């Protein structure tokens, strides 16, 4: 179904001057949905959870899990036992820069979503964990929280009810690993941000051993909209399998990079050529990463390299080549921004951080830069990740510097497959997926480096 994006009216980032100020926000109905749920006895906590669950707000932080379903995992409230919400604003993945727009232009929508979530799950406090490098945005968010406290929307006996909730803004530790939900909790507790083994899951054993739910900033900003308009309004917008509005962060070789709010399910080509103004200098697209650095790249030209049909290669990989090996093109043509379409294309929605690469980009160089990032950001707790990310960087570096041998390609792919799914958190997977994706789609560029005359390549 085609998305009527040209007539779309923004709801996450509306074009209202001064909307970041609480007086302007309340003049436009702000905090009305919080008042509705905490004062109307018909809106008991379970109804709020069920409403959000019915809306199918899929997490905007990358995993895409139903937020309401996640809320339902919280155990029943026990007297005297505190419960917490952790709001993930770490946003440290390359190509992802959407949440800071909410902090700057509509922080109160997010705060209202936080408070509704805390009411629904009967929580005592919310901790907003923001990327440490976001100094300006941390200040902006703190100003908004202070405004909400001053108006009585946060704190004790909110709006004269028996619902009380504290909201605390926490400056992050400046590491990519802190965006992993259990690492985030460890960091909030003042510890080294090592991911926790699961089970137990955060809903059973979270912050300080108490029941905790972790949600992304954009995910929570959608909650007041669902309460106001109903779950049918939300599910009727965008793609059926991945509904609602989304903040697309578009960067790279486009004429108009930025954060754009539109429904899910938009054609990737429309976002690039019509929303972001096309490619700089009239060049051709070579590749697109649709959801942040950790998701596999998509090839733009529709080429189907002959090597993927080589049965010897497929047999060597033990049948693990399950993407684009049965005559399917690699083209972005017809791909829409939702989980089902991107999954069939061999990638993922991720954070909807789209970065576009034109025909001048060296894909080996791109892969090398990605491996350097993940090697630097691995926390080092798990051996497959601690050692694997380093080996990825060194092996891809051999191609970047034209020092690779004929066996290095298969060694590199084998390393990717052996890193995946063998660590406590998904950082190893996030490091392997983009490298494997580049090789599967641009193997010819890697092979050319093996055949080339050795020379230093600037990376």
MIPA-999419 format. One record per residue (C-alpha): residue in three letters; x, y, z. Coordinates in nm, 3 decimals, padded with zeros to 5 digits, always signed. Layout:
   residu         x         y         z
      ALA         X         Y         Z
...
//
This chain:
   residu         x         y         z
      UNK   +00.000   +00.000   +00.000
      UNK   +00.136   +00.341   -00.099
      UNK   +00.201   +00.583   +00.187
      UNK   +00.046   +00.929   +00.146
      UNK   +00.347   +01.097   +00.302
      UNK   +00.307   +01.431   +00.122
      UNK   -00.012   +01.506   +00.318
      UNK   +00.126   +01.378   +00.648
      UNK   +00.082   +01.603   +00.954
      UNK   +00.367   +01.573   +01.203
      UNK   +00.280   +01.462   +01.555
      UNK   +00.619   +01.388   +01.713
      UNK   +00.785   +01.710   +01.597
      UNK   +00.497   +01.945   +01.509
      UNK   +00.578   +02.279   +01.348
      UNK   +00.478   +02.489   +01.649
      UNK   +00.713   +02.770   +01.759
      UNK   +00.836   +02.730   +02.114
      UNK   +00.690   +02.381   +02.155
      UNK   +00.982   +02.285   +02.378
      UNK   +00.850   +02.521   +02.645
      UNK   +00.596   +02.378   +02.887
      UNK   +00.350   +02.667   +02.856
      UNK   +00.329   +02.625   +02.478
      UNK   +00.307   +02.247   +02.512
      UNK   +00.019   +02.265   +02.761
      UNK   -00.163   +02.525   +02.549
      UNK   -00.178   +02.259   +02.277
      UNK   -00.315   +01.991   +02.508
      UNK   +00.013   +01.878   +02.659
      UNK   -00.004   +01.664   +02.973
      UNK   -00.374   +01.619   +02.904
      UNK   -00.329   +01.248   +02.844
      UNK   -00.138   +01.208   +03.170
      UNK   -00.424   +01.381   +03.351
      UNK   -00.670   +01.156   +03.171
      UNK   -00.513   +00.827   +03.276
      UNK   -00.431   +00.914   +03.637
      UNK   -00.763   +01.088   +03.717
      UNK   -01.015   +00.880   +03.524
      UNK   -01.085   +00.559   +03.715
      UNK   -01.164   +00.388   +03.385
      UNK   -00.796   +00.412   +03.296
      UNK   -00.655   +00.164   +03.542
      UNK   -00.289   +00.067   +03.478
      UNK   -00.375   -00.258   +03.299
      UNK   -00.592   -00.073   +03.047
      UNK   -00.302   +00.158   +02.963
      UNK   -00.071   -00.140   +02.911
      UNK   -00.327   -00.317   +02.693
      UNK   -00.385   -00.002   +02.486
      UNK   -00.015   +00.044   +02.416
      UNK   +00.015   -00.327   +02.341
      UNK   -00.273   -00.310   +02.091
      UNK   -00.108   -00.015   +01.916
      UNK   +00.202   -00.228   +01.850
      UNK   +00.449   +00.054   +01.909
      UNK   +00.756   -00.135   +01.795
      UNK   +01.067   -00.018   +01.977
      UNK   +01.242   +00.264   +01.792
      UNK   +01.581   +00.185   +01.942
      UNK   +01.663   -00.097   +01.702
      UNK   +01.510   -00.418   +01.835
      UNK   +01.156   -00.340   +01.715
      UNK   +00.981   -00.521   +02.002
      UNK   +00.620   -00.439   +02.092
      UNK   +00.647   -00.183   +02.375
      UNK   +00.316   -00.274   +02.538
      UNK   +00.403   -00.643   +02.535
      UNK   +00.732   -00.554   +02.702
      UNK   +00.540   -00.360   +02.969
      UNK   +00.319   -00.662   +03.035
      UNK   +00.624   -00.862   +03.147
      UNK   +00.647   -00.657   +03.467
      UNK   +00.544   -00.866   +03.769
      UNK   +00.255   -00.761   +03.998
      UNK   +00.327   -00.471   +04.230
      UNK   +00.446   -00.573   +04.578
      UNK   +00.412   -00.335   +04.871
      UNK   +00.737   -00.163   +04.956
      UNK   +00.923   -00.286   +04.646
      UNK   +01.039   -00.002   +04.418
      UNK   +01.008   -00.036   +04.041
      UNK   +01.191   +00.162   +03.775
      UNK   +01.176   +00.280   +03.416
      UNK   +01.506   +00.327   +03.233
      UNK   +01.482   +00.550   +02.926
      UNK   +01.749   +00.475   +02.669
      UNK   +01.879   +00.795   +02.511
      UNK   +02.236   +00.677   +02.469
      UNK   +02.211   +00.695   +02.087
      UNK   +02.576   +00.617   +02.016
      UNK   +02.541   +00.417   +01.696
      UNK   +02.691   +00.583   +01.387
      UNK   +02.419   +00.715   +01.160
      UNK   +02.164   +00.757   +01.442
      UNK   +02.075   +01.107   +01.564
      UNK   +01.697   +01.121   +01.604
      UNK   +01.637   +01.126   +01.981
      UNK   +01.819   +01.453   +02.031
      UNK   +01.558   +01.620   +01.811
      UNK   +01.294   +01.524   +02.066
      UNK   +01.510   +01.654   +02.351
      UNK   +01.545   +01.986   +02.170
      UNK   +01.206   +02.043   +02.008
      UNK   +00.949   +01.833   +02.197
      UNK   +01.089   +01.709   +02.529
      UNK   +00.756   +01.732   +02.710
      UNK   +00.590   +01.479   +02.480
      UNK   +00.861   +01.235   +02.583
      UNK   +00.829   +01.327   +02.952
      UNK   +00.452   +01.280   +02.937
      UNK   +00.509   +00.939   +02.780
      UNK   +00.750   +00.853   +03.060
      UNK   +00.497   +00.943   +03.327
      UNK   +00.216   +00.749   +03.158
      UNK   +00.446   +00.447   +03.132
      UNK   +00.537   +00.476   +03.500
      UNK   +00.168   +00.495   +03.592
      UNK   +00.087   +00.193   +03.375
      UNK   +00.363   -00.018   +03.530
      UNK   +00.325   +00.133   +03.881
      UNK   +00.680   +00.262   +03.892
      UNK   +00.841   +00.491   +04.144
      UNK   +01.103   +00.661   +03.929
      UNK   +01.233   +00.698   +03.575
      UNK   +01.599   +00.739   +03.486
      UNK   +01.671   +00.904   +03.151
      UNK   +02.013   +00.787   +03.035
      UNK   +02.148   +01.028   +02.772
      UNK   +02.467   +00.992   +02.569
      UNK   +02.747   +01.172   +02.753
      UNK   +02.855   +01.367   +02.444
      UNK   +02.507   +01.522   +02.417
      UNK   +02.595   +01.802   +02.660
      UNK   +02.363   +02.063   +02.508
      UNK   +02.073   +01.821   +02.478
      UNK   +02.117   +01.701   +02.835
      UNK   +02.082   +02.063   +02.948
      UNK   +01.771   +02.110   +02.733
      UNK   +01.611   +01.796   +02.870
      UNK   +01.695   +01.891   +03.227
      UNK   +01.535   +02.233   +03.173
      UNK   +01.216   +02.059   +03.055
      UNK   +01.217   +01.822   +03.354
      UNK   +01.262   +02.118   +03.589
      UNK   +00.966   +02.292   +03.422
      UNK   +00.750   +01.982   +03.471
      UNK   +00.848   +01.960   +03.838
      UNK   +00.760   +02.327   +03.886
      UNK   +00.413   +02.269   +03.736
      UNK   +00.349   +01.964   +03.953
      UNK   +00.356   +01.714   +03.666
      UNK   +00.647   +01.525   +03.825
      UNK   +00.700   +01.450   +04.193
      UNK   +00.470   +01.371   +04.481
      UNK   +00.092   +01.339   +04.436
      UNK   +00.089   +01.444   +04.072
      UNK   -00.215   +01.657   +03.984
      UNK   -00.360   +01.595   +04.330
      UNK   -00.372   +01.218   +04.292
      UNK   -00.199   +00.943   +04.484
      UNK   +00.035   +00.882   +04.189
      UNK   +00.393   +00.992   +04.260
      UNK   +00.692   +00.959   +04.032
      UNK   +01.042   +01.104   +04.011
      UNK   +01.230   +01.166   +03.683
      UNK   +01.608   +01.189   +03.688
      UNK   +01.834   +01.280   +03.395
      UNK   +02.161   +01.086   +03.391
      UNK   +02.465   +01.177   +03.181
      UNK   +02.597   +00.868   +03.007
      UNK   +02.945   +00.722   +03.031
      UNK   +03.046   +00.795   +02.672
      UNK   +03.059   +00.437   +02.544
      UNK   +02.859   +00.262   +02.273
      UNK   +02.810   -00.042   +02.494
      UNK   +02.603   +00.168   +02.736
      UNK   +02.321   +00.162   +02.482
      UNK   +02.273   -00.209   +02.550
      UNK   +01.993   -00.224   +02.806
      UNK   +02.167   -00.425   +03.077
      UNK   +02.492   -00.229   +03.033
      UNK   +02.286   +00.087   +03.071
      UNK   +02.157   -00.041   +03.405
      UNK   +02.507   -00.130   +03.521
      UNK   +02.624   +00.220   +03.430
      UNK   +02.329   +00.379   +03.613
      UNK   +02.429   +00.181   +03.921
      UNK   +02.779   +00.329   +03.901
      UNK   +02.948   +00.014   +03.777
      UNK   +03.150   -00.069   +03.470
      UNK   +02.908   -00.111   +03.179
      UNK   +02.937   -00.486   +03.131
      UNK   +02.623   -00.649   +02.984
      UNK   +02.440   -00.887   +03.213
      UNK   +02.359   -01.246   +03.130
      UNK   +01.988   -01.314   +03.078
      UNK   +01.789   -01.461   +03.244
      UNK   +01.707   -01.305   +03.481
      UNK   +01.552   -01.038   +03.263
      UNK   +01.520   -00.674   +03.371
      UNK   +01.149   -00.710   +03.450
      UNK   +01.245   -00.958   +03.721
      UNK   +01.590   -00.827   +03.820
      UNK   +01.671   -00.481   +03.690
      UNK   +01.809   -00.165   +03.848
      UNK   +01.938   -00.245   +04.196
      UNK   +01.775   -00.586   +04.164
      UNK   +01.425   -00.441   +04.129
      UNK   +01.172   -00.483   +03.845
      UNK   +01.271   -00.254   +03.557
      UNK   +01.164   -00.183   +03.200
      UNK   +01.390   -00.018   +02.943
      UNK   +01.242   +00.181   +02.654
      UNK   +01.382   +00.404   +02.381
      UNK   +01.315   +00.780   +02.386
      UNK   +01.117   +00.788   +02.060
      UNK   +00.918   +00.483   +02.167
      UNK   +00.797   +00.659   +02.481
      UNK   +00.717   +00.979   +02.289
      UNK   +00.454   +00.783   +02.096
      UNK   +00.265   +00.679   +02.412
      UNK   +00.065   +01.002   +02.471
      UNK   -00.034   +01.002   +02.103
      UNK   -00.174   +00.651   +02.133
      UNK   -00.367   +00.736   +02.450
      UNK   -00.510   +01.047   +02.281
      UNK   -00.600   +00.899   +01.942
      UNK   -00.643   +00.530   +02.018
      UNK   -00.450   +00.222   +01.905
      UNK   -00.651   +00.201   +01.580
      UNK   -00.521   +00.543   +01.477
      UNK   -00.164   +00.426   +01.533
      UNK   -00.197   +00.089   +01.359
      UNK   -00.372   +00.258   +01.066
      UNK   -00.067   +00.469   +00.995
      UNK   +00.222   +00.339   +00.785
      UNK   +00.307   -00.028   +00.737
      UNK   +00.076   -00.286   +00.895
      UNK   +00.362   -00.490   +01.042
      UNK   +00.550   -00.188   +01.175
      UNK   +00.299   +00.096   +01.221
      UNK   +00.307   +00.457   +01.332
      UNK   +00.520   +00.765   +01.275
      UNK   +00.897   +00.738   +01.277
      UNK   +01.190   +00.978   +01.282
      UNK   +01.411   +00.904   +00.982
      UNK   +01.768   +01.028   +01.028
      UNK   +01.906   +01.067   +00.676
      UNK   +02.275   +01.141   +00.622
      UNK   +02.556   +01.078   +00.377
      UNK   +02.572   +01.191   +00.014
      UNK   +02.230   +01.355   -00.001
      UNK   +02.148   +01.718   -00.070
      UNK   +01.929   +01.766   +00.237
      UNK   +02.046   +01.553   +00.530
      UNK   +01.843   +01.574   +00.849
      UNK   +01.574   +01.419   +01.068
      UNK   +01.238   +01.378   +00.897
      UNK   +00.914   +01.260   +01.053
      UNK   +00.694   +01.045   +00.831
      UNK   +00.501   +00.719   +00.862
      UNK   +00.673   +00.384   +00.846
      UNK   +00.648   +00.189   +00.521
      UNK   +00.779   +00.466   +00.297
      UNK   +00.976   +00.370   -00.010
      UNK   +01.345   +00.400   +00.061
      UNK   +01.392   +00.557   -00.281
      UNK   +01.131   +00.826   -00.202
      UNK   +01.308   +00.915   +00.121
      UNK   +01.637   +00.954   -00.063
      UNK   +01.526   +01.131   -00.380
      UNK   +01.223   +01.332   -00.273
      UNK   +01.256   +01.391   +00.100
      UNK   +01.636   +01.425   +00.116
      UNK   +01.669   +01.595   -00.222
      UNK   +01.862   +01.328   -00.411
      UNK   +02.234   +01.267   -00.441
      UNK   +02.493   +01.544   -00.428
      UNK   +02.642   +01.639   -00.760
      UNK   +02.394   +01.426   -00.951
      UNK   +02.595   +01.112   -00.881
      UNK   +02.453   +00.762   -00.864
      UNK   +02.376   +00.575   -00.543
      UNK   +02.606   +00.288   -00.472
      UNK   +02.481   +00.163   -00.135
      UNK   +02.238   +00.247   +00.145
      UNK   +02.245   +00.152   +00.511
      UNK   +01.880   +00.173   +00.623
      UNK   +01.898   +00.149   +01.001
      UNK   +02.226   +00.257   +01.156
      UNK   +02.578   +00.117   +01.127
      UNK   +02.498   -00.227   +01.267
      UNK   +02.252   -00.332   +00.996
      UNK   +02.362   -00.486   +00.663
      UNK   +02.410   -00.254   +00.368
      UNK   +02.183   -00.264   +00.063
      UNK   +02.320   -00.247   -00.287
      UNK   +02.151   +00.016   -00.503
      UNK   +02.213   -00.097   -00.860
      UNK   +02.021   -00.424   -00.863
      UNK   +02.327   -00.621   -00.968
      UNK   +02.329   -00.988   -00.878
      UNK   +02.695   -01.093   -00.862
      UNK   +02.754   -01.426   -01.028
      UNK   +02.947   -01.566   -00.733
      UNK   +02.633   -01.597   -00.519
      UNK   +02.509   -01.867   -00.755
      UNK   +02.832   -02.064   -00.725
      UNK   +02.725   -02.391   -00.559
      UNK   +03.081   -02.455   -00.442
      UNK   +03.077   -02.134   -00.243
      UNK   +02.733   -02.200   -00.099
      UNK   +02.832   -02.551   +00.002
      UNK   +03.149   -02.421   +00.162
      UNK   +02.939   -02.187   +00.376
      UNK   +02.730   -02.483   +00.491
      UNK   +02.404   -02.345   +00.357
      UNK   +02.431   -02.034   +00.573
      UNK   +02.394   -01.796   +00.283
      UNK   +02.022   -01.744   +00.321
      UNK   +01.999   -01.392   +00.181
      UNK   +01.995   -01.294   -00.184
      UNK   +02.129   -01.623   -00.318
      UNK   +01.830   -01.749   -00.511
      UNK   +01.819   -01.504   -00.798
      UNK   +01.691   -01.215   -00.585
      UNK   +01.834   -00.877   -00.683
      UNK   +02.028   -00.662   -00.439
      UNK   +01.848   -00.345   -00.548
      UNK   +01.686   -00.095   -00.311
      UNK   +01.409   -00.051   -00.567
      UNK   +01.073   -00.131   -00.408
      UNK   +01.215   -00.164   -00.055
      UNK   +01.001   +00.008   +00.208
      UNK   +01.100   +00.119   +00.557
      UNK   +00.941   -00.149   +00.771
      UNK   +01.056   -00.473   +00.927
      UNK   +00.906   -00.713   +00.675
      UNK   +01.028   -00.541   +00.360
      UNK   +01.378   -00.473   +00.491
      UNK   +01.404   -00.826   +00.628
      UNK   +01.327   -00.971   +00.285
      UNK   +01.591   -00.741   +00.137
      UNK   +01.849   -00.877   +00.381
      UNK   +01.870   -00.586   +00.622
      UNK   +01.680   -00.434   +00.913
      UNK   +01.485   -00.123   +01.020
      UNK   +01.716   -00.069   +01.315
      UNK   +01.696   +00.293   +01.430
      UNK   +01.583   +00.422   +01.086
      UNK   +01.919   +00.596   +01.058
      UNK   +01.963   +00.596   +00.680
      UNK   +02.300   +00.679   +00.538
      UNK   +02.352   +00.699   +00.167
      UNK   +02.677   +00.632   -00.019
      UNK   +02.736   +00.746   -00.376
      UNK   +02.931   +00.578   -00.655
      UNK   +03.264   +00.719   -00.535
      UNK   +03.262   +00.526   -00.207
      UNK   +03.517   +00.252   -00.155
      UNK   +03.316   -00.022   +00.016
      UNK   +03.628   -00.187   +00.156
      UNK   +03.720   +00.142   +00.317
      UNK   +03.365   +00.171   +00.455
      UNK   +03.386   -00.178   +00.605
      UNK   +03.725   -00.098   +00.757
      UNK   +03.595   +00.216   +00.929
      UNK   +03.302   +00.019   +01.072
      UNK   +03.532   -00.253   +01.209
      UNK   +03.755   +00.007   +01.374
      UNK   +03.451   +00.150   +01.552
      UNK   +03.332   -00.185   +01.690
      UNK   +03.682   -00.293   +01.787
      UNK   +03.718   +00.029   +01.986
      UNK   +03.373   -00.001   +02.148
      UNK   +03.374   -00.367   +02.253
      UNK   +03.365   -00.383   +02.632
      UNK   +03.590   -00.689   +02.625
      UNK   +03.378   -00.908   +02.852
      UNK   +03.315   -01.189   +02.601
      UNK   +03.602   -01.357   +02.418
      UNK   +03.428   -01.391   +02.076
      UNK   +03.365   -01.015   +02.078
      UNK   +03.686   -00.898   +02.245
      UNK   +03.904   -01.102   +02.010
      UNK   +03.665   -01.118   +01.714
      UNK   +03.625   -00.743   +01.667
      UNK   +04.003   -00.707   +01.663
      UNK   +04.038   -00.984   +01.407
      UNK   +03.766   -00.826   +01.194
      UNK   +03.954   -00.498   +01.193
      UNK   +04.286   -00.662   +01.107
      UNK   +04.143   -00.885   +00.834
      UNK   +03.944   -00.609   +00.665
      UNK   +04.251   -00.389   +00.707
      UNK   +04.449   -00.637   +00.497
      UNK   +04.206   -00.575   +00.212
      UNK   +04.213   -00.201   +00.269
      UNK   +04.592   -00.202   +00.236
      UNK   +04.599   -00.455   -00.051
      UNK   +04.774   -00.714   +00.164
      UNK   +04.501   -00.983   +00.164
      UNK   +04.559   -01.336   +00.046
      UNK   +04.321   -01.559   -00.146
      UNK   +04.201   -01.735   +00.170
      UNK   +04.128   -01.418   +00.368
      UNK   +03.782   -01.368   +00.220
      UNK   +03.650   -01.699   +00.343
      UNK   +03.834   -01.659   +00.672
      UNK   +03.664   -01.322   +00.720
      UNK   +03.317   -01.464   +00.649
      UNK   +03.380   -01.760   +00.875
      UNK   +03.481   -01.521   +01.151
      UNK   +03.155   -01.327   +01.107
      UNK   +02.945   -01.641   +01.136
      UNK   +03.136   -01.763   +01.441
      UNK   +03.102   -01.433   +01.627
      UNK   +02.727   -01.413   +01.577
      UNK   +02.508   -01.535   +01.862
      UNK   +02.793   -01.635   +02.093
      UNK   +02.814   -01.341   +02.331
      UNK   +02.614   -01.201   +02.624
      UNK   +02.494   -00.898   +02.427
      UNK   +02.455   -00.827   +02.056
      UNK   +02.763   -00.610   +02.001
      UNK   +02.948   -00.898   +01.833
      UNK   +02.648   -00.949   +01.605
      UNK   +02.639   -00.576   +01.531
      UNK   +03.005   -00.589   +01.434
      UNK   +02.970   -00.897   +01.213
      UNK   +02.648   -00.810   +01.027
      UNK   +02.771   -00.502   +00.838
      UNK   +03.098   -00.670   +00.738
      UNK   +02.921   -00.980   +00.614
      UNK   +02.668   -00.761   +00.433
      UNK   +02.936   -00.567   +00.250
      UNK   +03.111   -00.887   +00.141
      UNK   +02.787   -01.052   +00.026
      UNK   +02.697   -00.750   -00.184
      UNK   +03.035   -00.612   -00.289
      UNK   +03.259   -00.916   -00.298
      UNK   +03.408   -00.797   -00.626
      UNK   +03.568   -00.500   -00.452
      UNK   +03.732   -00.727   -00.196
      UNK   +03.854   -00.964   -00.466
      UNK   +04.003   -00.675   -00.658
      UNK   +04.220   -00.591   -00.357
      UNK   +04.363   -00.942   -00.354
      UNK   +04.458   -00.909   -00.720
      UNK   +04.584   -00.552   -00.701
      UNK   +04.946   -00.448   -00.689
      UNK   +05.029   -00.377   -00.324
      UNK   +05.015   -00.007   -00.240
      UNK   +04.921   +00.201   +00.060
      UNK   +04.554   +00.294   +00.074
      UNK   +04.451   +00.585   +00.295
      UNK   +04.178   +00.474   +00.535
//
